[in-house]
C-alpha cells in the first residue's frame, strides 16, 4: 500500500508550497505607528526627528510631549517654510520609493521561486515514480507529480503572468498620487498644510500593494475600453 507517513510528508510539502505566496504589501513607514488603540495611526519619534530636521518642532523628540511649533501668519505664508515642507515631504517620498522598490523586487522574486519550487517538487515525485517500488506507490507518486505540475502551471498562469500587470498598476497608482502631490507643492502652508503634506506622502506609500496595483490596472483597462467604445460610436454616428 502507499505508505501513510509518506503521504503525510508529501501533503505537508504541498501545503508549504501553496502557503509561500509572495508578499502583498510594502512594509510600513517608520514615521507612523499602527499599534495604538483602535489601530489608530500615531506619529512616532522618527517623524518628530524628521520635523525637527526641517525646523517644525518645539521641544526635544525624546520627550513624549513634543509638538509642532506654532506658526505665525508670516511663517505660514513664507517661501522658507514652503520649501522646508516640500523637502520634508520629498524625504518621505524618497524613502517610500526605496521601500516600494524592494517590495516589488521581493514580489517578483518570491513568485518566481514559488514556480521553481513546484516544478522541482514535481520532478522529485516523477523521479520517485520512475525509480520503482510497489505499483500502487508508483501510481500515487505519478498522480501527485501531475498535481504538482498542474499547480505550477496555475501559478504561472494566474500569478507570474499577472505580475507585470500588478507592477504596472502599482507604478500607475503611485504616479497618480505623486502628480497630485507635486501640483500642491507650489502652495504655501496656508494653502497646503504640513499635516496634509504628511498625509499625502503616507497615501503615496500606501498604494504600493498588490490589491491597489491590480485595481489600478483594471481601471486603466476599463477606461481604455470606454474610450474605444466612445470612438466607435462617434465613427458610426
N, C-alpha and C positions, 0 to 999 in steps of 0.2 A: 504493500500500500504506500501511497505518497506520505512520507513521514510528517506527522503533525508539527513537530518542532521546526522543521524546515519551512513548512507553510507559514508558521507564525513569523519566522525571521523575514521571509520574503514580503509578507504583508507589512511588517514594520518598516522595511526598507522602502517599500512603495509609498507608505504614508509619509515617510520622511521626504521623499521626492515631491509629493503633492504639496507638502507643507512649506516648502522652501521658496515660495513665490517671492518675487523681488519686493523692494520697499515701495510704499505707496505715497509717501510724502517726505519733503525735506524736513530736517530737524528744526527745532525752534531757535529763534534768535536769542542770544544771551541777554537781551535788554528787557525781556518780558517773562514773567513768572505765571504759569497757568495752574499752580498748585494752591492758590488761595481759596478762601471759602466760596462755595458755589462755582468753582473752576473759573473764578474771575481772573482777568489779566492784570497783574500788578507790575509796576515798574520795579526794576532791580538796581542794585548798586552799580552794575555795569552801565546802565542808562544814565545814572547820576554822573558817573565819571565822564561819559560822553558829553552830557550837558555842560559839565564843568570845563571840559577842554575848550568849549566854544563860548564860555562866559555866560552861561544861562542859569547858574545856580547860586544860591546863598547858603553858606554853611559847608560843613565837612561831609563828604559822602560816606564816611564811616559812621555818621550819626543817622539813626533811623528817622530823624525828624527833618531831614534835608528837604528843601523845597526849591522851586524855581524862583529866580529873582523877580522882584516887582518891576515891571516895565513902565516907564513914563510914556506919555503920548509921543514924545520925541523919539524915544527908543523904538517904539512900535513902527514908526514911520521912517526910520533911518535905513539908509543903504547898508550901513555897517552890520546891523543885526539881520537884515535880509540876507546878506552874504553868509553870515555865520549860520543862519538857519539852513541855507542851501548846502553848505559844506557839511553840517551835521547830518542832514538827510542823505546826502550823497555817500557819506561814510557807511550808513546803514545799508544803502542800496548796493554798495561795493561788496560788503560782507555777504549780503544775500546772494549776489551773483556768484561768489566763490562757493557758498554752501549749496546753491541750487545746481551749479555745475558739477559738484561732487556727487550730489544725489542722482543727477541724470546719468552720470558715468556708472554709478553703482547700479542703477536701474537696468542699464543695458548689460552690464557685466553679469549680474545675477540671473537675468533672463537667459543669457547665453549659456551660463554654467548649468542652469536647470535643464536646458535642452540636451547639453552634452551628457549630463548625469543620467537622464532617462535613456539615451542612446547606449551609454556604457552598460547600464543595467540590463537592457535588452540583449546586448552582446553576451554578457555573462550568463544569462539564462539560456540563450541559444547554445552556447558552448557546453553548458551542463547537460542540455538535452542531447547534444551530439555525442558526448563522451560515453554515455550509456547509463547503466543502472537498470532498474526494472522498467518494463514498458510503460507502466502507469506513471512512474515518476518522470520519464522522458516526455510523455504526453503532457503532463502537468506543467513541466518547465517550458515546453514549447508554447503552451497556451498563455502562460504568464509573460513569456518573451513577446508574443504577439500583442498582449495587452500593453506592455511597456512601450513597444514601438508605436502603438496607437496613441498612447498618452503623449509621447514625444512629438508626434505629428500634430496632436491637438495644441500643444504648447506653441509649435512652430506656426500653426495657422492662426490661433486666437491670441497669442501673447507676443511672440517675437515679431511676427509680421505687422502687428498693430503698434509696435513700439515706435516706429518712425512717426506715425500719426500722433501718438501721445507726446513725443518730444516736440513736434511742430506745434501742437496745441499749447503746451506749456510756454514755449517761446512766444506764441501769439498772445496768450493771456497776459504774460508779463509785459510785453510790448505795449499793450493797450493801457495798462496801469501806468507804465513809465511815461507814456505820452501825456496822460492826464496830469501826472506829477510835474513834468517839465513845463507844461503850459501854465503852471501856477507859480513857478519859481521866480518869475519877474515881478511878483507882487510883494508888497511889504508885509510885515507881521499883522497889520490891521486887516488886511485883505486875505492873507493866508497864514493862519496862526501856526505857532510852533507845534501845538498839540495835533493839529490837523496834518501837518507835515510828517510827524511821527506816525500817526495812524495810517497815512497813505503808504509810507515805507513798510509798515507792518503788513498792509494789504498786498503790496507788491510781493513780499516774501511768501505770503500765504497761498498764492495761486500756483506755487511750484509743487504740484502734486498730480497724481495720475488722474484723479477724478476731474479736476478743472482742465487738465490737458485734453482729455477725451471730450469733455463738454465743449470746449472752445473749438476743437476740430469739427465736431458735429454742427456747431453754429455756423462755422465757415462754409461747410458743405451745404447747409440749408440756405444760407444767403446766396451762394453761387447758383444753386438750383432755382431760387426765386427770381434772381436776375435773369437767368436763362429763360424761364417761363415768360417773364415780362417782355424780353426782347422778341421772343417768338410771337407773342400776342400782338406786339407792335408791327411785326412784319406781316402778320396775317390780316391786320386791320386796313 
